[in-house]
Amino acid sequence: MYELLCGHSSRAAVVLHGLGGIGKTQLAIEYIRRHKEKHTAIFWLNANDEDSLRLSFRSIAQQVLKYYPSTGVLSNIDLEGDLDRMVNAVKTWLDHQDNARWLMVFDNYDNPRTPGSSDRSTVDIRRYLPESDHGSIIITTRSARVTQGQRLHIQKLTSLEDGLKILANMSGRESIENDPDAKALVSKLDGLPLALSMAGAYLEHVTTSFAEYLRLYEASWSKLQRTSPTLNSYEDRSLYTTWQVTFDRIQKQNTASAQLLKLWAYFDKQDVWFELLRHARSTDDEWIKKLIEDELNFNEAVRLLCEYGLAHLEPSLGQSSGSAGYGVHSCVHSWTISVLNGEWDDGLMRIALTCVASEVPNDDVDKWWLLQHKRDDKQYLVAELATGSAAGGDKAGWYVDSICLDDYISNDHGSLRWGKGPTSATPPETSSCSMMGGTLAAQLAARGDTGCDGWRNATIDLGERLANDHGRFKYID
């Protein structure tokens, strides 16, 4: 940022874009803290909507007149008068050749005006940019469509140490760099600064351990987020609400994009590509039929999610079909499950189940196709089972059955233990969980007398413990 903004004889502008909560505003604040001496004046503007921008320009005029009351172009302006005149007067002052080292930060420019848009709530930032070829500008936005400067895509933290620093600073807990529970929590929050900050703020004034917070995050995501303290840097938003703003805007622009994000809750966080969804051709839902009618429709829908940072390209997915796949951040995925899909949707579940089952390479009727999903704070195994006789090949139809994994599988010191019936043992505390064929793989907390001894990989073959009894699960003794 410093190289892009300083040392230039002409106008320099930087656009920081990325997922909500990724730290764009904090990055701009940190730049100012480090390099404020390079600028003669620094102005912070709220670019969320037109009214907020105009009021920000009035604040600039008040700030300038406070220190330079004789400033000609501003001294005759009525500070309580026409805000459009105020904007023009401030821009004229900024355009003055002797006033060339200012910095303007347009924060939260998340609803930009796009060509052909008739939405009056959108903002055209060009109306508020000074016309002279000097000064520096920083724009923070969730939209990748903003092009009024050199674009920098702000992405999640990749260093575990950086995540631990945020967690330590916000929680006030020292010497956590070697704490396995703290590391597990940071890994789960996957480098999202807002999630790390909220976790730290929650832990600051309670005795809850890192391991217990992770358990609450997995088991009661919605309630945990709703009852977490408000951050000073995010007074009007939280992890629970921050993406709702973006989702509402996406829904206005393309309902298929919004529905696709809701559907994502029934897949893994990095488990969607065009050819996968095409298996839902037989569904009765018109939105999915239109989405998968051709690749252009799908690209249009997923592109909008990517432009707002809610989805991203995962080139390793879908390669068997020749098309790239897409993923979402793990925190966004938790939000789609707990907020967008607060109520279980059988229709979306069936779409996901059909798509996943159709991608399994073996079509033997003795095999039942598996989909793991989290519902009511518990892990469920959902299967579409053939109701006909496997031996005779009579496929009379299909039936969807499910079991609660928490009732039958428990964590035995880092190993998966199966019970013949509902068990009172502790459900598996997992950092990650996935299904390959009939094998369930999980990363389990290994606990001893002193607490968590780390995380261990464990697997269990459900094909040896469950069978298909004419469309219903049958437990094998």
C-alpha positions in Angstrom: 0.0 0.0 0.0 2.8 2.4 0.9 4.5 1.8 -2.5 1.2 2.4 -4.3 0.2 5.5 -2.4 3.4 7.5 -1.6 6.1 9.0 -3.7 4.0 9.7 -6.7 3.6 13.1 -8.4 0.1 12.3 -9.6 -3.1 10.9 -8.0 -2.7 7.5 -6.3 -5.7 5.3 -5.4 -5.9 1.8 -3.9 -9.1 -0.3 -3.7 -9.1 -2.9 -0.9 -11.7 -5.5 -1.7 -12.7 -8.8 0.0 -15.1 -10.7 2.1 -16.8 -8.8 4.9 -14.9 -9.3 8.2 -11.6 -10.0 6.4 -9.9 -6.8 7.8 -10.1 -4.2 5.0 -10.9 -1.3 7.3 -8.4 -2.4 9.9 -5.7 -2.5 7.2 -6.5 1.1 6.2 -6.3 2.2 9.8 -3.0 0.5 10.2 -1.6 2.2 7.1 -2.6 5.6 8.5 -1.0 4.8 11.9 2.3 3.9 10.2 2.4 6.6 7.5 0.3 9.6 8.7 3.3 11.9 8.5 3.4 11.5 4.7 0.0 13.3 4.4 -0.9 16.9 5.3 -4.5 16.0 5.9 -6.4 12.7 6.4 -10.2 12.4 5.9 -12.3 9.4 6.7 -15.6 9.1 4.8 -18.5 6.7 5.3 -19.3 5.4 1.7 -22.1 3.1 2.7 -24.8 5.3 1.1 -25.2 8.7 -0.5 -26.5 10.5 2.7 -23.6 9.2 4.7 -21.1 10.4 2.1 -22.6 13.9 2.0 -22.5 14.1 5.8 -18.9 13.0 5.7 -18.1 15.9 3.4 -19.8 18.3 5.8 -17.5 16.9 8.6 -14.5 17.6 6.3 -15.6 21.2 5.9 -16.1 21.6 9.7 -12.7 20.0 10.3 -10.9 22.3 7.9 -12.6 25.4 9.1 -11.8 24.6 12.7 -8.1 24.8 12.0 -8.1 27.2 9.0 -11.2 29.5 9.5 -10.2 31.8 6.7 -10.2 29.1 4.0 -11.7 31.0 1.1 -13.7 28.5 -0.7 -15.2 27.1 2.5 -15.6 30.1 4.7 -18.8 31.3 2.9 -20.5 27.9 2.9 -23.5 27.4 5.2 -22.5 24.2 7.2 -26.2 23.5 7.8 -27.3 24.2 4.2 -27.3 22.3 0.9 -25.1 19.3 1.2 -24.5 19.0 -2.5 -23.0 22.5 -2.5 -20.9 21.4 0.5 -19.5 18.5 -1.5 -18.6 20.7 -4.4 -16.9 23.2 -2.1 -14.8 20.6 -0.4 -13.8 19.1 -3.8 -12.7 22.5 -5.0 -10.6 23.0 -1.9 -9.0 19.5 -2.4 -8.3 20.4 -6.1 -6.1 23.4 -5.1 -2.6 22.9 -6.4 -1.0 23.9 -3.0 -3.1 21.2 -1.3 -1.7 18.1 -2.9 -0.7 15.7 -0.1 -4.1 14.8 1.4 -5.5 11.3 1.9 -9.2 10.3 1.7 -10.5 7.0 2.9 -13.8 5.9 1.4 -14.8 3.2 3.9 -17.5 0.5 3.3 -18.2 1.3 -0.4 -20.1 -2.0 -0.6 -23.0 -1.0 -2.8 -21.5 0.5 -5.9 -23.5 1.8 -8.9 -23.0 -0.6 -11.9 -23.8 0.1 -15.5 -27.5 -0.3 -16.2 -28.5 -0.4 -12.5 -31.8 1.2 -11.6 -31.4 0.6 -7.8 -31.5 4.1 -6.2 -29.8 2.8 -3.1 -26.5 2.2 -5.0 -23.7 4.8 -4.8 -21.7 6.3 -7.7 -18.4 7.2 -6.0 -17.2 9.1 -9.0 -19.4 12.1 -8.0 -17.4 12.4 -4.8 -13.8 12.1 -6.1 -11.8 15.3 -6.5 -11.0 16.1 -10.1 -7.4 17.1 -9.7 -4.5 14.7 -10.4 -3.0 14.8 -7.0 -3.7 13.4 -3.5 -4.2 9.8 -2.3 -7.3 7.7 -2.0 -8.1 4.4 -0.2 -11.4 2.7 -1.0 -12.6 -0.3 1.1 -15.3 -2.5 -0.4 -16.7 -6.0 -0.5 -17.3 -5.7 -4.3 -14.6 -6.8 -6.8 -16.4 -4.5 -9.3 -14.9 -1.3 -7.9 -12.1 -0.2 -10.3 -11.4 3.4 -9.2 -7.8 2.5 -8.2 -5.2 -0.2 -8.0 -7.1 -3.2 -6.7 -5.8 -5.3 -3.8 -7.7 -8.5 -3.0 -7.5 -8.9 0.8 -7.6 -12.6 1.8 -7.7 -14.6 4.9 -4.6 -14.9 7.2 -2.5 -17.9 6.3 -0.2 -17.8 9.3 -1.3 -19.6 12.4 0.9 -17.2 14.4 -1.0 -14.2 13.2 -4.3 -15.7 14.2 -2.9 -16.5 17.6 -1.8 -12.9 18.1 -5.3 -11.6 17.4 -6.8 -14.1 19.7 -4.3 -13.3 22.5 -4.7 -9.5 22.1 -8.5 -9.6 22.1 -8.8 -12.2 25.0 -6.0 -10.8 27.1 -4.6 -14.3 27.5 -0.9 -14.5 27.3 1.5 -17.2 26.2 -0.9 -19.1 24.1 1.4 -19.8 21.1 2.0 -23.4 22.2 -1.5 -24.0 23.5 -3.0 -26.9 21.4 -6.6 -25.8 22.2 -5.9 -22.2 21.1 -4.3 -23.5 17.9 -7.3 -25.8 17.2 -9.6 -22.8 17.6 -7.6 -20.5 15.3 -7.5 -23.3 12.7 -11.3 -23.6 12.9 -11.8 -19.9 12.4 -9.6 -20.2 9.3 -7.8 -16.8 9.3 -10.9 -14.6 9.4 -9.9 -11.5 11.5 -13.5 -10.7 12.5 -14.1 -14.3 13.8 -10.8 -14.3 15.7 -11.6 -10.9 17.2 -15.1 -11.9 18.3 -13.8 -15.1 19.8 -11.2 -13.2 21.8 -13.7 -10.6 22.9 -16.0 -13.3 24.2 -13.2 -15.0 26.1 -11.9 -11.8 27.7 -14.2 -11.7 30.7 -15.3 -15.3 31.1 -13.5 -18.4 32.3 -14.5 -20.4 29.2 -11.5 -22.3 27.8 -10.4 -22.3 24.2 -11.6 -25.9 23.9 -15.0 -25.1 25.4 -15.4 -22.1 23.1 -14.6 -24.4 20.1 -17.3 -26.8 21.4 -19.8 -24.0 21.7 -18.9 -22.8 18.2 -19.6 -26.3 16.8 -22.7 -27.0 18.8 -24.5 -23.7 19.2 -23.2 -21.3 16.5 -26.2 -19.0 16.3 -26.6 -18.4 20.0 -22.9 -18.0 20.6 -22.7 -15.3 17.9 -25.9 -13.5 19.1 -24.6 -13.4 22.7 -21.1 -12.3 21.9 -20.0 -8.8 22.9 -19.9 -6.0 20.2 -16.6 -5.0 18.9 -15.7 -1.3 18.9 -14.4 -1.6 15.3 -17.6 -3.3 14.2 -20.3 -1.5 16.3 -23.1 -2.2 13.8 -22.3 -5.7 12.7 -21.2 -9.1 14.0 -20.3 -12.4 12.6 -24.0 -13.2 12.8 -25.2 -10.2 10.8 -22.3 -9.0 8.7 -22.9 -11.2 5.6 -26.7 -10.7 5.8 -26.2 -7.2 4.3 -24.3 -8.6 1.4 -26.8 -11.5 1.0 -29.7 -9.0 0.8 -28.0 -7.1 -2.0 -27.2 -10.3 -3.9 -30.8 -11.4 -3.6 -31.9 -8.2 -5.2 -29.5 -8.6 -8.1 -29.9 -12.4 -8.8 -32.2 -14.7 -6.9 -30.4 -17.7 -8.3 -27.1 -16.6 -6.6 -28.9 -16.2 -3.3 -30.5 -19.7 -3.6 -27.2 -21.2 -4.6 -25.6 -19.9 -1.4 -28.5 -21.4 0.7 -28.0 -24.7 -1.1 -24.3 -24.6 -0.2 -25.1 -25.4 3.4 -26.0 -28.9 2.3 -22.7 -29.5 0.7 -19.2 -29.3 2.1 -17.7 -25.8 2.2 -15.6 -26.6 -0.9 -17.9 -28.9 -2.8 -19.7 -27.2 -5.7 -19.1 -27.1 -9.4 -21.3 -26.9 -12.5 -21.3 -30.6 -13.5 -22.1 -31.6 -10.0 -25.3 -29.5 -9.9 -26.4 -30.7 -13.3 -27.4 -34.0 -11.6 -30.4 -32.0 -10.2 -32.1 -31.8 -13.6 -35.0 -34.0 -12.5 -35.9 -31.6 -9.6 -39.2 -29.7 -9.6 -37.6 -26.5 -8.4 -37.6 -23.9 -11.2 -34.7 -21.9 -9.8 -32.3 -24.9 -9.9 -33.6 -25.9 -13.4 -32.8 -22.4 -14.7 -29.4 -22.3 -12.9 -28.2 -25.5 -14.5 -29.9 -24.9 -17.9 -26.4 -24.0 -19.2 -23.0 -23.1 -17.9 -23.6 -19.4 -18.6 -26.5 -19.2 -16.1 -24.4 -21.0 -13.5 -21.4 -18.7 -14.1 -23.6 -15.6 -13.8 -24.9 -16.8 -10.4 -21.6 -18.0 -8.9 -19.7 -14.9 -10.3 -21.8 -12.6 -8.2 -21.0 -14.6 -5.0 -17.3 -14.4 -5.9 -17.5 -10.7 -6.6 -18.7 -10.1 -3.1 -16.2 -12.5 -1.6 -18.8 -15.0 -0.4 -17.4 -17.7 -2.7 -14.0 -18.3 -4.3 -12.4 -20.5 -7.0 -11.2 -23.9 -5.9 -9.4 -25.2 -9.0 -8.8 -28.6 -7.5 -12.5 -29.4 -7.5 -14.5 -30.8 -10.3 -11.5 -31.7 -12.4 -12.9 -35.1 -13.3 -15.6 -33.3 -15.3 -13.2 -30.7 -16.7 -14.7 -27.7 -14.9 -13.3 -25.9 -11.9 -15.1 -25.9 -8.6 -15.9 -23.3 -6.0 -15.7 -23.1 -2.2 -16.7 -20.8 0.6 -14.9 -19.8 3.8 -15.6 -22.1 6.7 -17.1 -19.3 8.8 -19.4 -18.3 5.9 -20.4 -22.0 5.6 -21.3 -22.1 9.3 -23.4 -18.9 8.7 -25.2 -20.5 5.8 -26.1 -23.5 7.9 -27.2 -21.6 11.1 -28.7 -18.4 9.6 -29.7 -18.9 6.0 -30.9 -22.4 6.8 -32.2 -22.0 10.3 -34.9 -24.5 9.4 -34.1 -27.8 7.8 -35.1 -27.7 4.1 -36.0 -31.1 2.7 -36.0 -29.8 -0.9 -32.5 -28.4 -0.7 -31.3 -31.5 1.1 -32.7 -33.7 -1.6 -31.0 -31.6 -4.3 -27.6 -32.0 -2.6 -28.1 -35.7 -1.9 -29.0 -36.3 -5.6 -26.0 -34.4 -6.8 -23.5 -36.1 -4.4 -25.0 -39.6 -5.0 -24.8 -39.2 -8.7 -21.0 -38.4 -8.5 -20.2 -41.6 -6.7 -18.5 -43.8 -9.4 -20.0 -47.1 -8.3 -23.7 -47.6 -9.1 -24.0 -51.0 -7.3 -27.5 -51.1 -5.6 -25.9 -52.7 -2.6 -24.3 -49.4 -1.9 -26.1 -46.5 -0.2 -25.1 -43.0 -0.9 -24.1 -40.9 2.0 -24.4 -37.2 2.9 -23.3 -35.8 6.2 -25.1 -32.7 7.5 -25.3 -30.8 10.7 -28.9 -30.2 12.0 -30.2 -29.1 15.4 -26.5 -28.8 16.6 -26.0 -32.5 15.8 -24.3 -34.5 13.1 -26.7 -36.5 10.9 -26.1 -39.1 8.2 -28.6 -38.9 5.4 -28.9 -41.6 2.7 -31.0 -42.2 -0.3 -31.7 -46.0 -0.1 -33.1 -48.3 -2.8 -36.4 -49.8 -1.7 -36.2 -52.8 -4.0 -34.4 -56.0 -3.6 -30.7 -55.6 -4.1 -30.3 -59.3 -5.1 -33.0 -59.2 -7.7 -32.2 -55.8 -9.0 -35.8 -54.7 -8.6 -35.5 -50.9 -8.1 -39.0 -50.1 -7.0 -37.9 -46.6 -5.9 -35.8 -44.7 -3.4 -36.3 -43.6 0.2 -34.5 -41.0 2.2 -33.5 -42.2 5.7 -31.2 -40.7 8.3 -29.6 -41.4 11.6 -28.0 -39.1 14.2 -24.3 -39.9 14.3 -24.0 -38.4 17.8 -26.3 -41.1 19.1 -24.1 -44.0 17.8 -20.5 -42.7 17.5 -18.4 -41.3 20.4 -14.9 -40.1 20.9 -12.8 -42.7 22.7 -9.5 -40.8 23.5 -9.1 -39.8 19.8 -10.6 -42.9 18.2 -14.2 -43.3 16.9 -16.2 -45.8 18.9 -19.5 -47.3 17.6 -22.4 -48.2 19.8 -25.1 -50.7 19.0 -27.8 -48.2 20.1 -28.1 -44.7 21.4 -25.2 -44.1 23.8 -24.6 -41.7 26.6 -20.9 -41.4 25.7 -19.5 -38.0 24.7 -20.2 -37.2 21.0 -17.1 -36.8 18.8 -15.6 -33.4 19.3 -14.3 -32.7 15.8 -12.1 -30.1 14.1 -13.1 -31.5 10.7 -15.3 -34.3 9.4 -15.8 -35.8 5.9 -17.3 -38.8 4.1 -15.6 -40.8 1.4 -17.8 -43.7 0.2 -18.9 -45.5 3.4 -15.9 -44.4 5.5 -16.4 -41.5 8.0 -13.1 -39.6 8.6 -12.8 -37.2 11.5 -10.2 -35.2 13.3 -10.9 -35.8 17.0 -9.8 -34.1 20.2 -7.6 -36.5 22.2 -8.3 -35.8 25.8 -6.4 -37.0 28.8 -6.4 -36.1 32.5 -4.8 -32.7 31.8 -7.3 -31.7 29.1 -6.8 -31.7 25.3 -3.6 -33.6 24.2 -4.1 -32.5 20.6 -6.0 -33.7 17.6 -5.9 -37.1 16.0 -7.2 -38.5 12.7 -9.7 -41.3 13.0 -11.8 -43.3 10.6 -14.7 -45.8 10.9 -16.2 -47.9 8.1 -20.0 -47.4 8.3 -20.5 -50.0 5.6 -19.6 -52.7 8.2 -22.2 -51.3 10.7 -25.1 -50.2 8.6 -27.1 -52.0 5.9 -30.0 -51.1 3.6 -33.2 -52.9 4.6 -35.6 -52.1 1.8 -35.0 -48.3 2.0 -34.4 -48.2 5.8 -31.2 -48.3 7.8 -30.5 -51.6 9.4 -27.9 -51.9 12.2 -25.5 -54.8 11.9 -24.7 -56.4 15.3 
